[in-house]
Amino acid sequence: MTLNLLLPLALFAFVSSITPGPNNVMLTASGATFGYRRTLPHMLGISAGVAVMLLMVGAGLGTVFETVPMLYTMLKYAGAAYLLYLAWRIASASGMDGDTSRSRPFTFFEAVAFQWVNPKAWIMAVGIVATYTPRDGFFQNLIVATLVLSMINFPSISVWTLFGSALRRLLRKPRAIRWFNVGMALLLVASLYPIVLEHFAT
């Protein structure tokens, strides 16, 4: 992979990682509710999950979806349903000063698994494989692309958790954190609009 391709790849990874999406909305809410340290496994799981997804898409999973498109459709709608569940979970989180026995941050493995139903993660993986991974020496280039994504993704998503953690100091009252979480939940629901538009366009 040449420098002329590495720089655009790095830019794509940065823009895809740092712009709003389901992961970053959830990290902001988690940072505000639980703090940076307790959200760290969630962040590590996101970075590991998108890296594994990129490797598997590059290894041929995308071809499976082309052969059996119904599998992708099922995964897409299952992901939408799961996002709605997560929105409810965020909205009902009690906050740092309330009873936290019913709420906790995402674990590492939950965050890894979530990437498979995250539309934005699929766009990132397919975009990198299709656009920024040369066919000559494909698997070596795929490894390089995965490393670039991993190095850029974690610092980028950390910004959202730090933002949420900074808001944590302002949201001292249980009612304030509850309203903040409701707002984050609504943003998460809003992130489903591409699926809704695609559904009504077909």
N, C-alpha and C positions, 0 to 999 in steps of 0.2 A: 504494500500500500504506500503510495507516494505522499509527499508532504502536501501536494495540491489537493489530495483527497482527504487527508487527515484533518486539515483545518475545517473544511465544510462539515465533516463528520462530527468534529468536536462542537461546532456551532449548533448543528442540529440536535446533538445530545443535550447541550446546555439549554436551548430554547424549549425542547420537549420536556426537560426535567423541571425547569423552574417556573414554567407557566402554570396557571391554575388548572386543576384537574381533580379527580376523586382522591388520589393519594395526598396531594398537598392540602386539600380542604380538611381531610381527616387528620393530617399532621398538625395543622393549625389548631384544630379543636382539641387534639390530644395534648399539645404543648400547653394550651391554656388551662386545661382541666387537670393534667397530671404532672406537667413540668417536662423539661428537656430530658433529664436522666431516665425517667420511667418510660419515655417515648423512644429511647434509643433502640431497643429491639425492633420496634415497628419500622424505624428508618432503615436499619440493617436488613430487615426482611424485604423491604421494597427494593433496595439495590440488588440484593441477591436474586430476588424473584424476576426482575426485568433482565438480569444477566442470563439466568437459566432459560427464560423464555426466548431471548435472542438466539442463544445457542441451539435450542430445539427447533425454532422456526427455520434457522439456517440449515439445520440438519434434515429438514424435509417435512416438518409438520404442516407447513403452508400447502404443500402438495396434497396432503391428506384432505384438507378442507376444500381444495379445488375439486377433488374426486368425489367427496361426499359433502356438498355444501350444507346439507341439513344439520350436520354436526356443528358447523360454525353458527348457524342460526339458533340452534338450541343453546349453545354456549352464550351467545349474545343476550338472549332473553333471560337465561338463568342469571347472568351477570347483572342485568337490570333489576331483577327481583332482589338479588342480594344487596345491591346498592340501596334499594329502598329500605331493606332491613337495617343496614348500617346507618342510614339517615335517622331511623327511629332510635337506634341505639345511641347515637350522638345526642339527639334531642333530649333523651331521657337520662343522660349522664347527670349525676347529682352535683358534681363540682368538688373542688378541693376541700371545702369547709363542711360539706354535708356528709351524708352517709354514703361512703364509697364502696360498700360491700356488694352492691349490685352493679357496679361499673368498674372497668379496668381498661388499661391500654391494650392495644393489639399485641399479641406475642409475635416472635420472629416468624414462626411457621404460618401463623394466620396471615401475616403480611405477604409472605412468599406465595401462599395459595391464592390470595386475593388478586394477584396480578393476572391470573388466568381468566378472570371475569371482568377485568378492567379494560374498557375500550381504548383508553389512551395508551396503555402499555402495549396493546396489540399494534396500534398505529406506529409507535416507536420501533418495535421489533421488525415489523414488515417493512417500514420505511428504510431502516438501516440495511437490512438484507437486500432489498431491491435496488437501492440507490447508491449506497456507500460501500458495498462489499464487492470488489472486482472478482470476476469469474476465474481469472488466472491465479492459481494458488488460493482457491476459494476458502478452504478451511483454515489456512494460516491467517488470511485476511479477516475471517470471521472471529478468530481468537483476538486479533488486534482490535477489531471494532468493539468486541465485548469488554475488553480492558479499558478502552477509551470511555465507553458508556459508564462503566462502573466508577471510574475515577472522577467523572464529572457529575454523575447522578447524586451521589451521597452528599457532597457539599451543597448542591443546589436545593435538594429537598430539606436539608438542615435549616436553610433560611426560613422556611415556613414554620418549622417547629420552634425556632428561636423567636419568631414573630409572635407565635401563640404564647410562648413562655413570658415574653415581655408584657403581653396583655394580661397575663395572670396577675401581675402586681396591681393592675387597675381594676380587675374584676374580683374584688375581695368579697363582695356579698353573694350569697348563694343565688339570689334572684338574678344578679347581673350575669353570672356564669351560665345560668340556665338559659337566659335570653340569647347570650352569645352562641351557645350550643345549638339552640333552635335555628338561629341564623345560618350557622355552618351546615346544619342538616338540610335546610332549604337550598343552599348552594349545591350541595351534593345531589339533591333531586334535580336541580336545574342542569347539572352536567349530563343528564340523560337525554337532553333535547336532540342530539344527533340521531339517537335510536328512534325517538318518536317521529322525527321528520322522515327518516328512512322508511318507517313502517307505513306512514300515510302516503308516501310517494309511490309505494309499490301497489 
